[in-house]
Amino acid sequence: MDTEQNKKPDEADVAGSQATEAGDVQPYRYGGAEPRGKLHCYNWLADIPGGRADSDLVEVQFKNTRKGYYRNSTNLELAVGDIVAVEAQPGHDIGQVTLTGQLVARQMKKANLRPDVEIKRVFRKAKPADLEKFERARARETDTMIQSRKIAESLGLNMKIGDVEYQGDGNKAIFYYISDERVDFRKLIKILAETFKVRIEMKQIGARQEAGRIGGIGPCGRPLCCSSWMTNFVTVATSAARHQDLSLNPQKLAGQCAKLKCCLNFEVDAYVESIKRLPPRDVTLETADGTFYHFKTDIFKREITYSTDKQIPSNLVTISADRVFEVIAMNKAGEKPLSLVPEGRDSGKPKKEFVDLVGQDSVTRFDKAKKKKRKSGKSNQNKQNEGPKVRQPEQGASQNANKPNRNNSDRGPRNQQQGRQAGQNQQRNRQRPRPPKPQSSSNGDK
């Protein structure tokens, strides 16, 4: 009550504060950023004049992909992005307005809702107190999911609880689970209600729906289609991979839901239509050179490669689909062409050899560069360091003075007295200035 009495600004200020609170929270946007693709549709009826597109129906989105349709019975001025409190059983829930106007009725028809379905009401725009309560409830979801998984495992139930969603007021929790068989979870509901002190609702979902609720990044580097724009899931078969000449590798064909990727169906229709305009693969071509068997097909280039062996690629020849039809017609007429390649034409364009100019395909390109730099650097440093250390031979007396030292070292300690004299002479020569012609030093050495 104190907070409500202290805060009584104008209506514009209240709307502004609510907008800032809604902008700071952003609990229903994928990754806290942009809306999630086709889950949010563009209201192309909003600019129709005369109020013909006006309606009291509102589309509200909750956690992840869950949506609901409500009636704005109090004529609130609602816009896309507003955080509202809507009617729930029991209490109220918090959601974000994603669509208003006449287009909501079309969305309800698309969602296969019956015309006589009961439409709940929008209570009000969310107040700061409602948002705080909702944030506290949402903070409990992860701990609740982990604890509920342990309880289900202790009961021996063959099910996986994939997600937990609390209602805006914290009085109810929805548990989304996955199971391949029918599960009797009546005892589980009693234990969960006693543990968390809330009303429990169990909803079964599939593996693809779980991946859509959790979200993630696919091998293409983009957000998962099921969590960004897909609203319904179509069965995917392995025939879609066969039509596109994909290797039947489960690790590459399966998505994060451990099922076949939904994107396998995106282009399969184009492949099927293109295959219909190509010759059958089980037909063999008879020529004067021999019998050719189908090896591979480039569907969109309309080029087919044939081999003289069924099992291994041998004597491969690539020709166009039109040429294949010509050879088939000649074989049906009892004729055999000299070769598959038409006369005056080559079997194909000469392939350019790949040249790695920058060495970017080498796995050890960085290691080689480092080694070369280290070797060149060390050699240069050694040369620079060794250069000034080398002493130039002395001229005149210094050269002659070194001779008896080398001779004495070679002879060994035969005459120690001569060795001592030679050492003394060397010291004297170093200390005294160098004369141009040191005759005395040379005579003493001799």
Summary of the structure (lengths in Angstrom):
residues: 446
radius of gyration: 43.4
end to end distance: 120.2
largest distance: 133.8
contacts: 1106
relative contact order: 0.05
helix: 41%
strand: 16%
